[in-house]
Amino acid sequence: MKKALLTVLMMGLVSFNISDSKLTDAEREAAVTELTKTKEHLLNVVNGLSEEQLNFKSSPESWSVGECVEHLALTESSFDEMLQGALQSPADPSKRAEVKMEDKDLVSMIVSRDSKIKTSEAFEPSGKFGSNAETLDAFTTKRDEQIDYVKNTEDDLRNHYGQLPFGTIDAYQILLFMAGHTERHVRQMEEVMDNPDFPEQ
């Protein structure tokens, strides 16, 4: 009888620890804000641009505004796959020490345009989605899914992990990285639009 009671108490303790690892209200709000803000920044920048403007390139090797949007649509799905992959493994608080970067530092790093990084071939624009409108729709559809997920998830995002070239990040940081990556490329779009030869209409 005592052994059975002890087992029940231990199970209750484990359940408490698991539920205690959910996102805080502040974390949830911060992620939703970043994902929403960067989506809206993108939509505001491309709003009203003509096909000529969307397809303008500053140089043959640079990306157009439309190609930046396609890159974001491609990577949005990839980040989602990374997140789902991280959540498939059991939560492991013992790996927290492997996460070396604070949330704000992670976002600052990816948003900065000071260093340019060539993307892998899989994320190079190739016209996969069809028109510029269809490409933008692919991005916003996936982003809205992410925002809805963050608003409602009870997953333990701090004790699941993903790998990026610079090291380990937790699942919550995957979402922040996703938002920061969007901002990075919206700033790239704005650089294209600042070109003196950018079409007036």
C-alpha atoms as an extended CHARMM CRD file, in Angstrom:
* protein
*
       201  EXT
         1         1  MET       CA              0.0000000000        0.0000000000        0.0000000000  PROA      1               0.0000000000
         2         2  LYS       CA              2.7820000000        2.4040000000        0.9240000000  PROA      2               0.0000000000
         3         3  LYS       CA              4.6370000000        1.5270000000       -2.2760000000  PROA      3               0.0000000000
         4         4  ALA       CA              1.5270000000        2.2130000000       -4.3750000000  PROA      4               0.0000000000
         5         5  LEU       CA              1.0050000000        5.5570000000       -2.6400000000  PROA      5               0.0000000000
         6         6  LEU       CA              4.6300000000        6.5070000000       -3.2520000000  PROA      6               0.0000000000
         7         7  THR       CA              4.2570000000        5.6490000000       -6.9420000000  PROA      7               0.0000000000
         8         8  VAL       CA              1.1800000000        7.8830000000       -7.2570000000  PROA      8               0.0000000000
         9         9  LEU       CA              2.9900000000       10.7410000000       -5.5300000000  PROA      9               0.0000000000
        10        10  MET       CA              6.0010000000       10.3710000000       -7.8190000000  PROA      10              0.0000000000
        11        11  MET       CA              3.7920000000       10.3820000000      -10.9170000000  PROA      11              0.0000000000
        12        12  GLY       CA              2.1300000000       13.5290000000       -9.6460000000  PROA      12              0.0000000000
        13        13  LEU       CA              5.5170000000       15.1380000000       -9.1630000000  PROA      13              0.0000000000
        14        14  VAL       CA              6.6070000000       14.2470000000      -12.6950000000  PROA      14              0.0000000000
        15        15  SER       CA              3.3700000000       15.6170000000      -14.1100000000  PROA      15              0.0000000000
        16        16  PHE       CA              3.8830000000       18.8510000000      -12.2200000000  PROA      16              0.0000000000
        17        17  ASN       CA              7.4180000000       19.2420000000      -13.5500000000  PROA      17              0.0000000000
        18        18  ILE       CA              6.3110000000       18.6800000000      -17.1340000000  PROA      18              0.0000000000
        19        19  SER       CA              3.4250000000       21.1550000000      -16.9610000000  PROA      19              0.0000000000
        20        20  ASP       CA              5.7040000000       23.6580000000      -15.2280000000  PROA      20              0.0000000000
        21        21  SER       CA              7.8670000000       23.8120000000      -18.3910000000  PROA      21              0.0000000000
        22        22  LYS       CA              5.2710000000       25.5130000000      -20.5760000000  PROA      22              0.0000000000
        23        23  LEU       CA              5.9140000000       28.9400000000      -22.0390000000  PROA      23              0.0000000000
        24        24  THR       CA              5.5090000000       31.8600000000      -19.6990000000  PROA      24              0.0000000000
        25        25  ASP       CA              3.0100000000       34.5310000000      -20.6900000000  PROA      25              0.0000000000
        26        26  ALA       CA              5.9110000000       36.8740000000      -21.4230000000  PROA      26              0.0000000000
        27        27  GLU       CA              7.6550000000       34.3360000000      -23.6840000000  PROA      27              0.0000000000
        28        28  ARG       CA              4.4580000000       33.5890000000      -25.5710000000  PROA      28              0.0000000000
        29        29  GLU       CA              3.6960000000       37.2820000000      -26.0630000000  PROA      29              0.0000000000
        30        30  ALA       CA              7.2710000000       38.0400000000      -27.1820000000  PROA      30              0.0000000000
        31        31  ALA       CA              7.2900000000       35.2900000000      -29.8100000000  PROA      31              0.0000000000
        32        32  VAL       CA              3.8440000000       36.2020000000      -31.1570000000  PROA      32              0.0000000000
        33        33  THR       CA              4.8870000000       39.8580000000      -31.3100000000  PROA      33              0.0000000000
        34        34  GLU       CA              8.0890000000       39.1410000000      -33.2340000000  PROA      34              0.0000000000
        35        35  LEU       CA              6.4310000000       36.7370000000      -35.6730000000  PROA      35              0.0000000000
        36        36  THR       CA              3.5590000000       39.1670000000      -36.2990000000  PROA      36              0.0000000000
        37        37  LYS       CA              5.6850000000       42.3210000000      -36.4680000000  PROA      37              0.0000000000
        38        38  THR       CA              8.1070000000       40.9020000000      -39.0260000000  PROA      38              0.0000000000
        39        39  LYS       CA              5.2690000000       39.5230000000      -41.1520000000  PROA      39              0.0000000000
        40        40  GLU       CA              3.5860000000       42.9370000000      -41.1650000000  PROA      40              0.0000000000
        41        41  HSD       CA              6.8730000000       44.6620000000      -42.0110000000  PROA      41              0.0000000000
        42        42  LEU       CA              7.2380000000       42.3980000000      -45.0330000000  PROA      42              0.0000000000
        43        43  LEU       CA              3.6640000000       43.0080000000      -46.1730000000  PROA      43              0.0000000000
        44        44  ASN       CA              4.0340000000       46.7640000000      -45.7860000000  PROA      44              0.0000000000
        45        45  VAL       CA              7.2480000000       46.8180000000      -47.8290000000  PROA      45              0.0000000000
        46        46  VAL       CA              5.8760000000       44.8280000000      -50.7760000000  PROA      46              0.0000000000
        47        47  ASN       CA              2.3970000000       46.3760000000      -50.7070000000  PROA      47              0.0000000000
        48        48  GLY       CA              1.6330000000       48.1280000000      -53.9920000000  PROA      48              0.0000000000
        49        49  LEU       CA              4.8690000000       47.1650000000      -55.7500000000  PROA      49              0.0000000000
        50        50  SER       CA              4.5220000000       46.4860000000      -59.4740000000  PROA      50              0.0000000000
        51        51  GLU       CA              5.8710000000       43.3360000000      -61.1300000000  PROA      51              0.0000000000
        52        52  GLU       CA              8.7130000000       45.4340000000      -62.5400000000  PROA      52              0.0000000000
        53        53  GLN       CA              9.6020000000       46.6640000000      -59.0780000000  PROA      53              0.0000000000
        54        54  LEU       CA              9.3370000000       43.1850000000      -57.5460000000  PROA      54              0.0000000000
        55        55  ASN       CA             11.6270000000       41.7590000000      -60.2230000000  PROA      55              0.0000000000
        56        56  PHE       CA             14.2360000000       44.5490000000      -60.2840000000  PROA      56              0.0000000000
        57        57  LYS       CA             17.8140000000       43.5040000000      -59.4660000000  PROA      57              0.0000000000
        58        58  SER       CA             20.5800000000       45.8550000000      -58.3750000000  PROA      58              0.0000000000
        59        59  SER       CA             23.0620000000       43.5630000000      -60.1460000000  PROA      59              0.0000000000
        60        60  PRO       CA             22.8870000000       40.2450000000      -62.0230000000  PROA      60              0.0000000000
        61        61  GLU       CA             24.0560000000       38.2820000000      -58.9660000000  PROA      61              0.0000000000
        62        62  SER       CA             21.8090000000       40.0380000000      -56.4050000000  PROA      62              0.0000000000
        63        63  TRP       CA             18.2650000000       39.0720000000      -55.4660000000  PROA      63              0.0000000000
        64        64  SER       CA             15.1770000000       41.0500000000      -56.3720000000  PROA      64              0.0000000000
        65        65  VAL       CA             12.4970000000       41.9000000000      -53.8140000000  PROA      65              0.0000000000
        66        66  GLY       CA             10.4020000000       39.0550000000      -55.2150000000  PROA      66              0.0000000000
        67        67  GLU       CA             13.2790000000       36.6090000000      -54.8510000000  PROA      67              0.0000000000
        68        68  CYS       CA             13.7780000000       37.6550000000      -51.2340000000  PROA      68              0.0000000000
        69        69  VAL       CA             10.1220000000       36.8440000000      -50.6090000000  PROA      69              0.0000000000
        70        70  GLU       CA             10.5700000000       33.4370000000      -52.2290000000  PROA      70              0.0000000000
        71        71  HSD       CA             13.6020000000       32.7150000000      -50.0650000000  PROA      71              0.0000000000
        72        72  LEU       CA             11.5180000000       33.5440000000      -46.9950000000  PROA      72              0.0000000000
        73        73  ALA       CA              8.6840000000       31.2770000000      -48.1500000000  PROA      73              0.0000000000
        74        74  LEU       CA             11.1510000000       28.4220000000      -48.6400000000  PROA      74              0.0000000000
        75        75  THR       CA             12.8810000000       28.8720000000      -45.3110000000  PROA      75              0.0000000000
        76        76  GLU       CA              9.6180000000       29.3270000000      -43.4050000000  PROA      76              0.0000000000
        77        77  SER       CA              8.7240000000       25.7210000000      -44.2100000000  PROA      77              0.0000000000
        78        78  SER       CA             12.2400000000       24.5990000000      -43.3420000000  PROA      78              0.0000000000
        79        79  PHE       CA             12.1150000000       26.2720000000      -39.9210000000  PROA      79              0.0000000000
        80        80  ASP       CA              8.7750000000       24.5850000000      -39.3030000000  PROA      80              0.0000000000
        81        81  GLU       CA             10.3290000000       21.1940000000      -40.1250000000  PROA      81              0.0000000000
        82        82  MET       CA             13.2030000000       21.9950000000      -37.7760000000  PROA      82              0.0000000000
        83        83  LEU       CA             10.7490000000       22.8530000000      -35.0020000000  PROA      83              0.0000000000
        84        84  GLN       CA              8.6910000000       19.7010000000      -35.5070000000  PROA      84              0.0000000000
        85        85  GLY       CA             11.8660000000       17.6100000000      -35.5860000000  PROA      85              0.0000000000
        86        86  ALA       CA             13.0250000000       19.1290000000      -32.3010000000  PROA      86              0.0000000000
        87        87  LEU       CA              9.6920000000       18.3470000000      -30.6500000000  PROA      87              0.0000000000
        88        88  GLN       CA              9.8070000000       14.6830000000      -31.6850000000  PROA      88              0.0000000000
        89        89  SER       CA             12.6310000000       13.9670000000      -29.2240000000  PROA      89              0.0000000000
        90        90  PRO       CA             11.8340000000       13.7460000000      -25.5020000000  PROA      90              0.0000000000
        91        91  ALA       CA             12.2630000000       16.9740000000      -23.5240000000  PROA      91              0.0000000000
        92        92  ASP       CA             15.7390000000       17.0040000000      -21.9720000000  PROA      92              0.0000000000
        93        93  PRO       CA             16.5010000000       19.7480000000      -19.4170000000  PROA      93              0.0000000000
        94        94  SER       CA             20.0380000000       18.3380000000      -19.0290000000  PROA      94              0.0000000000
        95        95  LYS       CA             20.9550000000       19.7960000000      -22.4370000000  PROA      95              0.0000000000
        96        96  ARG       CA             20.1240000000       23.3770000000      -21.4470000000  PROA      96              0.0000000000
        97        97  ALA       CA             23.8240000000       24.0930000000      -20.9190000000  PROA      97              0.0000000000
        98        98  GLU       CA             24.4060000000       23.5120000000      -24.6500000000  PROA      98              0.0000000000
        99        99  VAL       CA             22.2890000000       26.5760000000      -25.4660000000  PROA      99              0.0000000000
       100       100  LYS       CA             24.9020000000       29.3280000000      -25.3370000000  PROA      100             0.0000000000
       101       101  MET       CA             23.0530000000       32.3030000000      -26.8090000000  PROA      101             0.0000000000
       102       102  GLU       CA             20.4790000000       34.4990000000      -25.0810000000  PROA      102             0.0000000000
       103       103  ASP       CA             17.2290000000       35.1940000000      -26.9510000000  PROA      103             0.0000000000
       104       104  LYS       CA             17.9930000000       38.8650000000      -27.6170000000  PROA      104             0.0000000000
       105       105  ASP       CA             21.5240000000       38.1000000000      -28.8230000000  PROA      105             0.0000000000
       106       106  LEU       CA             20.2200000000       35.4510000000      -31.1940000000  PROA      106             0.0000000000
       107       107  VAL       CA             17.7420000000       37.8880000000      -32.7520000000  PROA      107             0.0000000000
       108       108  SER       CA             20.3410000000       40.6630000000      -33.0020000000  PROA      108             0.0000000000
       109       109  MET       CA             22.7670000000       38.3380000000      -34.7590000000  PROA      109             0.0000000000
       110       110  ILE       CA             20.3710000000       37.1330000000      -37.4520000000  PROA      110             0.0000000000
       111       111  VAL       CA             18.7940000000       40.5430000000      -38.0810000000  PROA      111             0.0000000000
       112       112  SER       CA             22.1400000000       42.2650000000      -38.6450000000  PROA      112             0.0000000000
       113       113  ARG       CA             23.1190000000       42.8210000000      -42.2770000000  PROA      113             0.0000000000
       114       114  ASP       CA             26.7560000000       43.5240000000      -41.3660000000  PROA      114             0.0000000000
       115       115  SER       CA             27.8630000000       40.0970000000      -42.5470000000  PROA      115             0.0000000000
       116       116  LYS       CA             26.4530000000       38.4550000000      -45.6670000000  PROA      116             0.0000000000
       117       117  ILE       CA             26.0180000000       34.6850000000      -45.8120000000  PROA      117             0.0000000000
       118       118  LYS       CA             25.3420000000       32.7180000000      -48.9980000000  PROA      118             0.0000000000
       119       119  THR       CA             22.3690000000       30.4250000000      -48.5890000000  PROA      119             0.0000000000
       120       120  SER       CA             22.3540000000       26.7640000000      -49.5760000000  PROA      120             0.0000000000
       121       121  GLU       CA             21.0410000000       25.7580000000      -53.0050000000  PROA      121             0.0000000000
       122       122  ALA       CA             17.7610000000       24.4420000000      -51.5560000000  PROA      122             0.0000000000
       123       123  PHE       CA             16.8120000000       27.9680000000      -50.4830000000  PROA      123             0.0000000000
       124       124  GLU       CA             17.8910000000       29.7690000000      -53.6490000000  PROA      124             0.0000000000
       125       125  PRO       CA             14.9490000000       31.4360000000      -55.4410000000  PROA      125             0.0000000000
       126       126  SER       CA             13.8510000000       29.4570000000      -58.4910000000  PROA      126             0.0000000000
       127       127  GLY       CA             10.2260000000       30.4650000000      -59.1030000000  PROA      127             0.0000000000
       128       128  LYS       CA              8.9290000000       27.4080000000      -57.2400000000  PROA      128             0.0000000000
       129       129  PHE       CA              5.6590000000       28.9910000000      -56.1140000000  PROA      129             0.0000000000
       130       130  GLY       CA              4.7270000000       30.5720000000      -59.4370000000  PROA      130             0.0000000000
       131       131  SER       CA              3.7850000000       34.2450000000      -59.3590000000  PROA      131             0.0000000000
       132       132  ASN       CA              4.9450000000       36.8440000000      -56.8630000000  PROA      132             0.0000000000
       133       133  ALA       CA              1.4280000000       36.8550000000      -55.3780000000  PROA      133             0.0000000000
       134       134  GLU       CA              1.4310000000       33.0780000000      -54.9090000000  PROA      134             0.0000000000
       135       135  THR       CA              4.8780000000       33.2490000000      -53.3260000000  PROA      135             0.0000000000
       136       136  LEU       CA              3.7670000000       35.8740000000      -50.8220000000  PROA      136             0.0000000000
       137       137  ASP       CA              0.6650000000       33.8220000000      -50.0440000000  PROA      137             0.0000000000
       138       138  ALA       CA              2.8200000000       30.7360000000      -49.3590000000  PROA      138             0.0000000000
       139       139  PHE       CA              4.8550000000       32.7260000000      -46.8480000000  PROA      139             0.0000000000
       140       140  THR       CA              1.9050000000       34.3360000000      -45.0570000000  PROA      140             0.0000000000
       141       141  THR       CA             -0.0190000000       31.0420000000      -44.8480000000  PROA      141             0.0000000000
       142       142  LYS       CA              2.8830000000       29.2980000000      -43.1290000000  PROA      142             0.0000000000
       143       143  ARG       CA              3.6230000000       32.2980000000      -40.8830000000  PROA      143             0.0000000000
       144       144  ASP       CA             -0.0070000000       32.5110000000      -39.7530000000  PROA      144             0.0000000000
       145       145  GLU       CA              0.1750000000       28.8180000000      -38.8270000000  PROA      145             0.0000000000
       146       146  GLN       CA              3.2500000000       29.5240000000      -36.7090000000  PROA      146             0.0000000000
       147       147  ILE       CA              1.5950000000       32.4510000000      -34.9440000000  PROA      147             0.0000000000
       148       148  ASP       CA             -1.4780000000       30.3570000000      -34.1910000000  PROA      148             0.0000000000
       149       149  TYR       CA              0.7400000000       27.5570000000      -32.8780000000  PROA      149             0.0000000000
       150       150  VAL       CA              2.5860000000       29.8640000000      -30.4680000000  PROA      150             0.0000000000
       151       151  LYS       CA             -0.6600000000       31.3650000000      -29.2090000000  PROA      151             0.0000000000
       152       152  ASN       CA             -2.0430000000       27.9560000000      -28.2820000000  PROA      152             0.0000000000
       153       153  THR       CA              0.8110000000       25.5180000000      -27.6980000000  PROA      153             0.0000000000
       154       154  GLU       CA              1.3880000000       23.7560000000      -24.3970000000  PROA      154             0.0000000000
       155       155  ASP       CA              4.6540000000       22.2310000000      -25.6760000000  PROA      155             0.0000000000
       156       156  ASP       CA              7.8180000000       22.5420000000      -23.6150000000  PROA      156             0.0000000000
       157       157  LEU       CA              9.7860000000       24.6460000000      -26.1020000000  PROA      157             0.0000000000
       158       158  ARG       CA             12.6990000000       25.3630000000      -23.7700000000  PROA      158             0.0000000000
       159       159  ASN       CA             13.7720000000       21.7190000000      -23.3380000000  PROA      159             0.0000000000
       160       160  HSD       CA             13.6990000000       20.6090000000      -26.9780000000  PROA      160             0.0000000000
       161       161  TYR       CA             16.5620000000       21.6080000000      -29.2460000000  PROA      161             0.0000000000
       162       162  GLY       CA             17.6810000000       22.3030000000      -32.7800000000  PROA      162             0.0000000000
       163       163  GLN       CA             21.0830000000       22.6860000000      -34.3850000000  PROA      163             0.0000000000
       164       164  LEU       CA             22.2780000000       25.6370000000      -36.4400000000  PROA      164             0.0000000000
       165       165  PRO       CA             25.8050000000       26.1210000000      -37.8390000000  PROA      165             0.0000000000
       166       166  PHE       CA             26.8090000000       28.2710000000      -34.8510000000  PROA      166             0.0000000000
       167       167  GLY       CA             25.4850000000       25.8530000000      -32.2040000000  PROA      167             0.0000000000
       168       168  THR       CA             22.4770000000       24.5560000000      -30.2700000000  PROA      168             0.0000000000
       169       169  ILE       CA             19.2910000000       26.5780000000      -29.8180000000  PROA      169             0.0000000000
       170       170  ASP       CA             16.0800000000       25.5850000000      -28.0910000000  PROA      170             0.0000000000
       171       171  ALA       CA             12.7460000000       25.1640000000      -29.8480000000  PROA      171             0.0000000000
       172       172  TYR       CA             11.5110000000       28.5400000000      -28.6330000000  PROA      172             0.0000000000
       173       173  GLN       CA             14.5840000000       30.1620000000      -30.1620000000  PROA      173             0.0000000000
       174       174  ILE       CA             13.8010000000       28.4770000000      -33.4800000000  PROA      174             0.0000000000
       175       175  LEU       CA             10.6860000000       30.6670000000      -33.5870000000  PROA      175             0.0000000000
       176       176  LEU       CA             12.6570000000       33.7920000000      -32.6740000000  PROA      176             0.0000000000
       177       177  PHE       CA             15.2710000000       32.9470000000      -35.3020000000  PROA      177             0.0000000000
       178       178  MET       CA             12.4970000000       32.5390000000      -37.8670000000  PROA      178             0.0000000000
       179       179  ALA       CA             11.1690000000       36.0150000000      -37.0910000000  PROA      179             0.0000000000
       180       180  GLY       CA             14.6390000000       37.5740000000      -37.1090000000  PROA      180             0.0000000000
       181       181  HSD       CA             15.4440000000       35.9000000000      -40.4150000000  PROA      181             0.0000000000
       182       182  THR       CA             12.3790000000       37.5460000000      -41.9240000000  PROA      182             0.0000000000
       183       183  GLU       CA             13.4640000000       40.9650000000      -40.6770000000  PROA      183             0.0000000000
       184       184  ARG       CA             16.9490000000       40.4170000000      -42.0950000000  PROA      184             0.0000000000
       185       185  HSD       CA             15.6060000000       39.8690000000      -45.5940000000  PROA      185             0.0000000000
       186       186  VAL       CA             13.0070000000       42.6350000000      -45.4030000000  PROA      186             0.0000000000
       187       187  ARG       CA             15.9330000000       44.9520000000      -44.7400000000  PROA      187             0.0000000000
       188       188  GLN       CA             17.6020000000       43.4590000000      -47.8120000000  PROA      188             0.0000000000
       189       189  MET       CA             14.4680000000       44.3110000000      -49.8130000000  PROA      189             0.0000000000
       190       190  GLU       CA             14.6470000000       47.8730000000      -48.5580000000  PROA      190             0.0000000000
       191       191  GLU       CA             18.2720000000       48.0590000000      -49.7020000000  PROA      191             0.0000000000
       192       192  VAL       CA             17.1530000000       46.9870000000      -53.2010000000  PROA      192             0.0000000000
       193       193  MET       CA             14.4320000000       49.6180000000      -53.1890000000  PROA      193             0.0000000000
       194       194  ASP       CA             16.9340000000       52.2970000000      -52.1520000000  PROA      194             0.0000000000
       195       195  ASN       CA             18.9040000000       51.6980000000      -55.3350000000  PROA      195             0.0000000000
       196       196  PRO       CA             18.8200000000       54.8380000000      -57.5560000000  PROA      196             0.0000000000
       197       197  ASP       CA             17.7620000000       52.6880000000      -60.5110000000  PROA      197             0.0000000000
       198       198  PHE       CA             14.8230000000       51.0990000000      -58.7300000000  PROA      198             0.0000000000
       199       199  PRO       CA             11.7600000000       51.5660000000      -60.9950000000  PROA      199             0.0000000000
       200       200  GLU       CA              9.4590000000       54.3750000000      -59.9750000000  PROA      200             0.0000000000
       201       201  GLN       CA              6.4080000000       52.2480000000      -60.6780000000  PROA      201             0.0000000000
